[in-house]
Amino acid sequence: MIDAAGLRVMRAIAEEGSFTAAAASLGYSQPAISQMVRRLEERTGTVLVERIGRSVRLTEAGEVLARHAVPVLTALDRAEGEIRAIAGLQSGRVRLTAFPSAASTLVPQALALVKQRFPDVRVAFTEAEPPEALASLRAGDCDVAVTFVYDGDTLPRGEDDLDPFSVQTLLEDEVRIVLPRDHPLAAQERVDLADLDESAWIAGCPRCRGHLLSLAQQSGFEPEVAFETEDYVAVLALVAAGLGVALVPELILRSTSNDGVVVRPMNPPNRRTVQLVTTPDLARVPAVQATVEALAEAAKQTGCRPDVEAAPAG
């Protein structure tokens, strides 16, 4: 019923004492001020201004509006200022979620780029595996999720299959076989997965363990999983101790190493695709755009396969 423009007019009339002076202070014409007052009186259902010759004075209802206009317009001005700051990347908040190996490689580089370029933008970070990260994005608890899918997998969907996700591929991450240095196959340049059918295995996160089981079954054997841990430093330590072999994505091996292991390409080759997931609307928010660009730049710096164009999830 009462809009900000009407409140500004009532405040100007109270301060200036005439339509002409109020119009000059607001940059309007005098007829425009008169029309806005009439419209406001129609909306409120009462007289707001008493006209006395060339001057005017506010009625009791007009004084009420003029009095309340000051705090209301001050709050609106502050809100507009904050929004301008967010739009101009002088402020803003982004909630980022990523899986552990991205958290130790892509995320630090990306956050450093955002801080360097836009020091007033705040990026809050939490760590989560892809299913939990996507659930968080779906629930509105995060703005950007860094996830991954293995060859043959698809992005997890909601029950109604209508998630409004926008997906960008950041990099292609080759999966390697990690062996103890004294393993009989350690001298080979490439290791056939089927040749490890009698080996004990160290498995990672639940999705990684499921991927191992799927690959092993395709190669004709059921793997013996001796140990499970989501800590890849522990995975490499267990392999180095001769307690088993493991599948480890290359991205992890770029930030974690162990002198007691050897890393070999796998036959048949396999990879996972590291993806950035948000929604089309969030992708247009300036601070989210800046974070997405920083993550894409950090991905290029890994030296893995170059990224491809963003595409909406189908």
WOQUIKA-V333011 format. One line per field, one symbol per residue. phi: phi as a letter, one per 30 degrees, with the letter a starting at -180 (. if undefined). burial: # if it has 24 or more other C-alpha atoms within 12 Angstrom, else .. A space follows every 50 residues. Layout:
phi = ???
burial = ???
//
This chain:
phi = .ccddddddddddddciadddddddcicdddddddddeddddddiadcbc cbhdcbbddedddddddddddddddddddddddddddchcakbbccbbde dddcbddedddddddddbdcdcccbbcadedddddddddicbcbbcbbbd ejdbdecddchbeddccbdcaccdccccbddcdecddddbcddddcdcdd bcccdedddddeddddddcjbcdcddbbadcdddeddddddiclbacbdd edddbbbaddbbcbdcbddbabcdbcbbcedddcdeddeddddddddddd ddideddcddbddc
burial = ...############.#######..#......##.##..##......### .....###...##.##..#...#............#..#.########## ###########.###..#..##################...######### ....##......###################.#.##....###.###.## #####.###.###.##......###.##.#.#########.######### ####...#..#######..##########..##.################ .#.#..#.......
//
